Amino acid sequence: MGAARSDAADPVALDARVEVVHQGARPFALQAHVAAGPGEVVAVLGPNGAGKTTLLRAIAGLTPLSGGRIRLGDRTLDDPALGTWVVPEQRRLGVVFQDHRLFPTMSVRENVAFPARARGMRHGAALANADAQLAHFGLTEIADRRPARISGGQAQRVALVRALASKPDLLLLDEPLAALDAQRRDTTRAELRAFVSAFAGPALLVTHDPLDALLLAGRIVVIEAGRVTQDADPATIARRPATAYVARLAGLNHYRGRVSRGGIELDGGGRLVAVDLPAQSSSGSREVLIALAPSAITVHTTRPDHGSARNVWAGRVRGIQQIADRARLDVAGPPDALVDVTPAAILDLGLTPGSAVWLSAKATEVTAYTAE
C-alpha cells in the first residue's frame, strides 16, 4: 500500500470550541476545545456517554452549537454568536462511520466516485478518479463488487478511500474499527494508520478503545462527562494519567495527594514516598497525582522489614482476576491497589479473597507529578 500524502493544495488546521446543551429528560452539556494541525491525527477518547459523538456531530454540522466556534483554516463553520452556520455538505469534510454506510446498490467503484459526482464532476471523470484511488490503496480487484460481497475489513477500507477521494479539508473517523472482530481489528488498524498518514490535513479519530488511540494518534484528547480532562501525547497519557478513568485505561494505580514531610499524604488515606517530587505548581499548590504500575508492587504474607522498598503497607485481598498469563489482585489498603502476580505466586503464598497481606513498592517506581 502506498503512503504518499494526499494532494490537498493547502492543508488547514481545525480549531473547535464546542458548547452543546441538551435539555429534557436526560440533560447533557458538552464544553470541549479540540484543535488539530495539518497532518496531525488527534484521538478523542472517553467512556460511553462522555460527549465524543456529540463533538464529532457538531464539527460535521449535524448538531447545532449552543455556544463556541468551529474554524477550519480561515473558514468559520459555526459561530452562534455571529449567526454563522455552514451546511454539512459545504464543510469539505471526509467522514467515516462505524457502520461504513456504503450504498448497497452501488459497486465499490461507484461508492468511491459518489463524492466527486455529488460535487458536479462528470460521471466518467469521477469513475476514473475512483479507479486511481482504489489502485493506490490496493483495492482494484474488488472495484466491481457490491458491499454485500466484500468483507468487513474491505468495507472499512472502501469507506476510508471514499472519504479521502472527496479531497476533504478534515477527516472525521467515528469508531472506525468498532464493528470488526479482534483478528480483523489488528490488521485493519495497521491499514488505517497508513490511510491517515496519506492525508495532509487534520484527522479526528473518535474512539472508546485506548489501543486505537495510542497506536493511531499523535495526540489524545480525553473527554469525561462533557469536559476535556486531559490533552497530551500518548506517552504522557500512558505514564501520567490525569484522572482515574485514564489510569484504568493505562493499567495503572492512580492516587491524589499532597506533598508533606518528604513524602505524599494520599487523599484516601495512606502515604507514599517517591524519589522525585514535583516542584510547587504555578498556583502554589503542593497537590500531586501519583501513578504506580501493578507490576511494580510486591506481595508479602508478613511485613517485609529487611527489604529496600521505602513504601510498605498492610492490606487485604478483595478479589483475584486472571488476566492473560498473570493474576491481578484487588487489595484494600489504604491505599487500595491493583497488584499483578504470577498464578504460581497465588499458590505459593496461599492467597484467596480475604487474605491479609503486606505490599511494598520501591520509591523509584512511584511517579509523582502535578495535574497542570
C-alpha positions as CSV (number, residue, x, y, z in Angstrom):
1,M,0.0,0.0,0.0
2,G,1.4,3.4,-0.9
3,A,1.9,6.1,1.7
4,A,2.1,9.3,-0.4
5,R,0.5,12.3,1.1
6,S,-2.9,13.4,-0.3
7,D,-2.7,16.2,-2.9
8,A,-4.7,18.8,-0.9
9,A,-3.2,22.2,-2.1
10,D,-3.2,24.0,1.2
11,P,-3.7,21.8,4.3
12,V,-5.5,23.7,7.1
13,A,-5.9,23.4,10.8
14,L,-9.0,22.7,12.9
15,D,-9.9,24.8,16.0
16,A,-13.2,23.7,17.5
17,R,-14.6,25.2,20.7
18,V,-17.8,23.3,21.1
19,E,-20.6,24.0,23.5
20,V,-23.7,21.9,23.2
21,V,-26.5,21.8,25.7
22,H,-29.3,19.2,25.6
23,Q,-32.3,19.8,27.8
24,G,-35.1,17.3,28.5
25,A,-35.4,14.1,30.4
26,R,-31.7,13.4,30.2
27,P,-30.0,16.8,30.2
28,F,-26.4,16.9,28.9
29,A,-23.8,19.6,28.4
30,L,-20.6,19.4,26.3
31,Q,-17.9,22.0,26.6
32,A,-14.7,21.0,24.8
33,H,-11.9,22.6,22.9
34,V,-10.2,20.4,20.3
35,A,-7.5,21.6,17.9
36,A,-5.6,19.7,15.2
37,G,-2.9,20.9,12.8
38,P,-2.2,19.9,9.2
39,G,-1.2,16.2,9.0
40,E,-2.0,15.7,12.7
41,V,-4.1,12.8,14.0
42,V,-5.9,13.6,17.2
43,A,-7.9,10.9,19.0
44,V,-10.9,11.8,21.1
45,L,-11.1,9.2,23.8
46,G,-13.7,8.7,26.5
47,P,-16.3,6.4,28.1
48,N,-19.8,5.9,26.6
49,G,-21.9,9.0,27.0
50,A,-19.0,11.3,27.6
51,G,-19.8,13.5,24.6
52,K,-17.4,12.1,21.9
53,T,-20.1,11.6,19.2
54,T,-21.8,14.9,20.1
55,L,-18.4,16.6,19.4
56,L,-18.0,14.9,16.1
57,R,-21.6,15.6,15.0
58,A,-21.1,19.3,16.0
59,I,-18.0,19.6,13.8
60,A,-19.8,17.8,11.0
61,G,-22.7,20.3,11.2
62,L,-25.2,17.6,12.3
63,T,-25.7,19.0,15.8
64,P,-26.1,22.8,16.3
65,L,-23.8,24.6,18.7
66,S,-25.2,26.3,21.8
67,G,-22.0,28.4,22.1
68,G,-18.4,28.4,21.0
69,R,-17.0,28.5,17.5
70,I,-15.7,26.0,14.9
71,R,-13.0,27.1,12.4
72,L,-11.3,25.1,9.7
73,G,-8.4,27.1,8.3
74,D,-9.7,30.6,7.5
75,R,-13.3,29.5,7.3
76,T,-15.8,29.7,10.2
77,L,-18.1,26.8,10.0
78,D,-20.2,27.5,13.0
79,D,-20.5,30.6,15.3
80,P,-23.9,31.0,17.0
81,A,-22.9,34.5,18.3
82,L,-22.4,35.7,14.7
83,G,-25.2,33.7,13.2
84,T,-22.7,31.8,11.1
85,W,-23.5,28.2,10.1
86,V,-22.2,26.3,7.1
87,V,-24.4,23.4,6.0
88,P,-22.7,19.9,6.3
89,E,-22.3,19.3,2.5
90,Q,-20.3,22.5,2.2
91,R,-17.9,21.9,5.0
92,R,-15.5,19.9,2.9
93,L,-15.2,17.0,5.4
94,G,-14.5,13.3,4.9
95,V,-16.4,11.2,7.4
96,V,-16.0,7.5,8.1
97,F,-18.7,6.0,10.2
98,Q,-18.6,2.9,12.4
99,D,-21.0,1.0,10.1
100,H,-19.3,2.2,6.9
101,R,-22.5,3.4,5.3
102,L,-21.7,2.2,1.8
103,F,-24.5,2.4,-0.7
104,P,-25.7,-1.2,-1.0
105,T,-26.9,-0.9,-4.7
106,M,-23.6,0.7,-5.9
107,S,-20.4,-1.1,-6.7
108,V,-17.2,-0.2,-4.8
109,R,-16.1,1.9,-7.7
110,E,-19.4,3.8,-7.7
111,N,-19.3,4.3,-4.0
112,V,-15.8,5.9,-4.1
113,A,-16.9,8.0,-7.1
114,F,-20.0,9.3,-5.4
115,P,-18.5,12.3,-3.5
116,A,-17.0,13.7,-6.8
117,R,-20.3,13.1,-8.6
118,A,-22.1,15.0,-5.8
119,R,-19.8,18.0,-6.4
120,G,-20.7,18.0,-10.1
121,M,-17.9,16.1,-11.7
122,R,-18.8,14.2,-14.9
123,H,-19.6,10.6,-14.4
124,G,-16.6,9.3,-16.5
125,A,-14.1,11.6,-14.7
126,A,-15.5,10.6,-11.3
127,L,-15.1,6.9,-12.1
128,A,-11.6,7.5,-13.4
129,N,-10.7,9.3,-10.2
130,A,-12.2,6.4,-8.2
131,D,-10.2,3.8,-10.1
132,A,-7.0,5.8,-9.4
133,Q,-7.8,5.9,-5.6
134,L,-8.6,2.2,-5.5
135,A,-5.4,1.3,-7.3
136,H,-3.4,3.5,-5.0
137,F,-4.7,1.6,-1.9
138,G,-4.6,-1.9,-3.5
139,L,-8.4,-2.3,-3.9
140,T,-8.7,-2.7,-7.7
141,E,-9.7,-6.3,-7.5
142,I,-12.9,-5.6,-5.6
143,A,-13.9,-2.4,-7.6
144,D,-16.9,-4.1,-9.4
145,R,-18.3,-5.8,-6.3
146,R,-21.2,-4.5,-4.2
147,P,-20.8,-4.0,-0.5
148,A,-22.6,-7.3,0.4
149,R,-19.8,-9.2,-1.5
150,I,-16.8,-7.8,0.4
151,S,-15.6,-8.4,4.0
152,G,-16.0,-6.1,6.9
153,G,-12.3,-5.1,6.7
154,Q,-12.6,-4.4,3.0
155,A,-15.7,-2.3,3.6
156,Q,-13.8,-0.3,6.1
157,R,-11.0,0.4,3.6
158,V,-13.5,1.3,0.9
159,A,-15.2,3.8,3.3
160,L,-11.8,5.3,4.0
161,V,-10.9,5.6,0.3
162,R,-14.3,7.2,-0.4
163,A,-13.6,9.8,2.4
164,L,-10.2,10.6,1.0
165,A,-11.4,10.6,-2.6
166,S,-13.6,13.6,-1.8
167,K,-10.4,15.6,-1.1
168,P,-11.6,16.9,2.2
169,D,-10.0,19.6,4.4
170,L,-10.7,17.5,7.5
171,L,-11.1,13.8,8.1
172,L,-13.5,12.6,10.8
173,L,-13.4,8.9,11.9
174,D,-16.2,7.8,14.2
175,E,-15.2,4.5,15.9
176,P,-13.9,3.2,12.6
177,L,-12.8,-0.2,14.0
178,A,-15.6,-0.9,16.4
179,A,-17.6,-3.2,14.1
180,L,-14.6,-5.5,13.4
181,D,-13.7,-8.7,15.4
182,A,-10.4,-8.8,17.3
183,Q,-8.4,-10.5,14.5
184,R,-9.5,-8.2,11.7
185,R,-9.2,-5.2,14.1
186,D,-5.4,-5.7,14.4
187,T,-4.9,-5.9,10.6
188,T,-7.2,-3.1,9.8
189,R,-5.7,-0.9,12.5
190,A,-2.3,-1.1,10.6
191,E,-4.1,-0.3,7.3
192,L,-5.9,2.6,8.9
193,R,-2.6,4.1,10.1
194,A,-1.4,4.0,6.5
195,F,-4.6,5.7,5.3
196,V,-4.5,8.6,7.7
197,S,-0.7,9.1,7.1
198,A,-1.6,9.6,3.5
199,F,-3.9,12.6,4.4
200,A,-2.2,16.0,4.6
201,G,-5.0,17.7,6.6
202,P,-6.1,17.2,10.2
203,A,-7.8,14.0,11.2
204,L,-10.0,13.5,14.2
205,L,-10.5,9.9,15.5
206,V,-13.3,9.3,17.9
207,T,-12.9,6.1,19.9
208,H,-13.5,4.4,23.3
209,D,-10.6,2.0,22.7
210,P,-7.3,3.2,24.3
211,L,-5.3,0.9,22.0
212,D,-6.7,2.6,18.9
213,A,-5.9,6.0,20.4
214,L,-2.4,5.1,21.5
215,L,-1.4,3.4,18.2
216,L,-3.1,5.7,15.7
217,A,-2.9,9.3,17.1
218,G,-0.1,11.7,17.8
219,R,-2.2,13.4,20.5
220,I,-5.1,12.2,22.7
221,V,-7.9,14.4,24.0
222,V,-9.8,12.7,26.8
223,I,-13.4,13.7,27.4
224,E,-15.3,12.7,30.5
225,A,-18.9,13.9,31.4
226,G,-18.7,16.5,28.7
227,R,-15.4,18.1,29.7
228,V,-11.8,17.7,28.5
229,T,-9.9,16.1,31.4
230,Q,-6.5,15.6,29.6
231,D,-4.9,16.7,26.3
232,A,-1.5,15.2,25.8
233,D,0.7,12.9,23.6
234,P,0.2,9.1,24.0
235,A,3.4,8.6,26.1
236,T,2.2,11.2,28.7
237,I,-1.3,9.7,28.7
238,A,0.1,6.3,29.4
239,R,2.6,7.3,32.1
240,R,1.0,10.3,33.8
241,P,-2.8,9.9,33.7
242,A,-4.8,12.9,34.9
243,T,-7.9,11.0,36.1
244,A,-8.8,7.6,37.5
245,Y,-10.5,6.8,34.2
246,V,-7.4,7.4,32.2
247,A,-5.3,5.5,34.7
248,R,-7.6,2.4,34.4
249,L,-7.2,2.5,30.6
250,A,-3.4,2.7,31.1
251,G,-3.5,-0.1,33.6
252,L,-2.1,2.0,36.5
253,N,-2.9,2.6,40.1
254,H,-3.8,6.3,40.4
255,Y,-3.8,8.4,43.6
256,R,-4.1,12.1,44.6
257,G,-2.3,13.6,47.5
258,R,-0.3,16.4,48.9
259,V,3.5,16.7,49.4
260,S,4.3,16.6,53.1
261,R,7.5,15.9,55.1
262,G,9.4,14.4,52.1
263,G,6.5,12.1,51.1
264,I,3.0,12.2,49.8
265,E,-0.1,12.0,52.1
266,L,-2.8,10.4,50.0
267,D,-6.4,11.8,49.9
268,G,-7.9,8.4,50.5
269,G,-5.5,7.5,53.3
270,G,-2.0,6.1,53.3
271,R,1.3,7.6,52.4
272,L,3.8,7.0,49.6
273,V,7.4,8.0,49.0
274,A,8.7,8.9,45.6
275,V,12.3,9.6,44.6
276,D,11.4,12.7,42.5
277,L,8.8,15.0,43.9
278,P,7.4,17.7,41.6
279,A,8.2,21.3,42.2
280,Q,5.5,23.6,43.6
281,S,2.9,24.3,41.0
282,S,2.4,27.8,39.5
283,S,-0.7,28.2,41.7
284,G,1.4,27.5,44.8
285,S,-0.3,24.1,45.4
286,R,1.5,21.1,46.7
287,E,-1.2,18.8,45.4
288,V,0.1,16.0,43.2
289,L,-1.0,12.9,41.2
290,I,0.7,9.6,41.6
291,A,0.9,6.7,39.2
292,L,2.1,3.2,40.2
293,A,2.1,0.2,38.0
294,P,0.5,-3.0,39.4
295,S,3.6,-4.9,38.3
296,A,5.8,-2.6,40.5
297,I,4.1,-3.8,43.7
298,T,5.3,-6.9,45.6
299,V,3.0,-9.0,47.8
300,H,4.1,-10.5,51.1
301,T,2.3,-12.5,53.8
302,T,4.4,-11.0,56.5
303,R,5.8,-7.4,56.9
304,P,9.0,-7.1,54.8
305,D,11.2,-5.4,57.4
306,H,14.5,-6.1,55.7
307,G,13.9,-5.1,52.1
308,S,15.0,-1.9,50.2
309,A,11.5,-0.8,49.4
310,R,10.6,2.5,51.1
311,N,6.8,2.0,50.7
312,V,5.3,-0.7,52.8
313,W,1.7,-1.0,53.8
314,A,-0.9,-3.6,55.0
315,G,-3.9,-4.7,53.0
316,R,-6.5,-7.4,52.5
317,V,-7.2,-9.2,49.2
318,R,-10.7,-8.3,47.9
319,G,-10.6,-10.2,44.7
320,I,-8.4,-12.1,42.3
321,Q,-8.8,-11.9,38.5
322,Q,-6.9,-13.9,35.8
323,I,-5.6,-11.6,33.0
324,A,-3.7,-13.5,30.2
325,D,-0.6,-15.0,31.8
326,R,-0.9,-13.2,35.1
327,A,-3.2,-12.8,38.1
328,R,-4.4,-9.4,39.3
329,L,-5.1,-8.8,43.0
330,D,-7.5,-6.2,44.1
331,V,-6.2,-5.2,47.6
332,A,-7.9,-2.9,50.1
333,G,-5.4,-0.6,51.8
334,P,-5.1,2.2,52.5
335,P,-4.1,2.9,49.9
336,D,-6.1,0.4,47.7
337,A,-4.0,-1.1,45.0
338,L,-4.2,-3.4,42.0
339,V,-1.2,-5.8,42.1
340,D,0.0,-8.2,39.3
341,V,1.5,-11.5,40.3
342,T,2.0,-14.9,38.6
343,P,-0.5,-17.7,39.1
344,A,2.3,-19.6,40.8
345,A,2.7,-16.8,43.4
346,I,-1.0,-17.1,44.2
347,L,-0.5,-20.8,45.1
348,D,2.9,-20.3,46.8
349,L,1.5,-17.5,49.1
350,G,-1.8,-19.2,49.6
351,L,-3.8,-16.1,48.6
352,T,-7.6,-16.1,48.5
353,P,-10.1,-13.3,48.8
354,G,-9.9,-12.1,52.4
355,S,-6.2,-12.9,52.9
356,A,-4.3,-10.4,54.9
357,V,-1.1,-9.2,53.0
358,W,1.6,-6.7,53.0
359,L,2.5,-4.7,50.0
360,S,5.8,-3.0,49.1
361,A,7.0,-0.7,46.3
362,K,10.3,1.0,45.7
363,A,10.3,4.8,45.7
364,T,11.8,4.7,42.2
365,E,8.6,3.0,40.9
366,V,6.3,5.8,42.2
367,T,5.7,8.5,39.7
368,A,4.5,11.8,41.2
369,Y,3.5,14.8,39.1
370,T,1.3,17.8,39.1
371,A,-2.0,17.9,37.3
372,E,-1.0,21.0,35.3
